[in-house]
Amino acid sequence: MNAIQLKQAVSLSLTKQVQEVAQAQMDTMLGTMQQNSQQVVQASHPMLGKTIDLKM
């Protein structure tokens, strides 16, 4: 293996590692967002959208 091939192999390996880390971070972020959105829905007012309160 010459220097150019070694450089390409290392570059390819690093690229794959970066992609795997980015995918893992995205999965974590999407999971957290899904959990947060479920918490917001559960915390909503039980009469939300059914009545309007007006004060004059």
C-alpha atoms as one frame of an Amber mdcrd trajectory, in Angstrom:
protein
   0.000   0.000   0.000   1.514   3.300  -1.042   1.094   6.663   0.669  -1.815
   7.778  -1.521  -3.764   4.583  -0.885  -3.085   4.840   2.839  -4.290   8.448
   2.863  -7.464   7.463   1.003  -8.117   4.542   3.370  -7.690   6.732   6.457
  -9.864   9.448   4.943 -12.606   6.941   4.119 -12.447   5.475   7.616 -12.720
   8.908   9.225 -15.616   9.828   6.956 -17.507   6.693   7.986 -16.872   7.430
  11.658 -18.129  11.002  11.296 -21.257   9.772   9.525 -21.930   7.214  12.277
 -21.525   9.848  14.997 -23.804  12.276  13.128 -26.436   9.541  12.713 -26.285
   8.664  16.410 -26.630  12.324  17.380 -29.588  12.758  15.042 -31.307   9.680
  16.466 -30.814  11.030  19.990 -32.087  14.478  19.016 -35.191  13.100  17.293
 -35.928  10.825  20.255 -35.647  13.756  22.652 -37.866  15.906  20.442 -40.492
  13.154  20.330 -40.453  12.797  24.124 -40.738  16.571  24.572 -43.648  16.837
  22.145 -45.506  14.093  24.019 -44.969  15.945  27.298 -46.353  19.164  25.804
 -49.461  17.360  24.563 -50.018  15.800  27.978 -49.605  19.186  29.687 -52.201
  20.911  27.487 -55.307  22.391  29.060 -58.152  19.809  29.080 -60.629  22.335
  27.622 -58.222  23.630  24.988 -60.156  24.924  21.986 -63.610  24.112  23.404
 -64.438  27.428  25.057 -63.388  31.043  24.750 -62.919  33.238  27.812 -63.648
  36.917  27.180 -63.450  39.803  29.670 -64.735  43.274  28.864
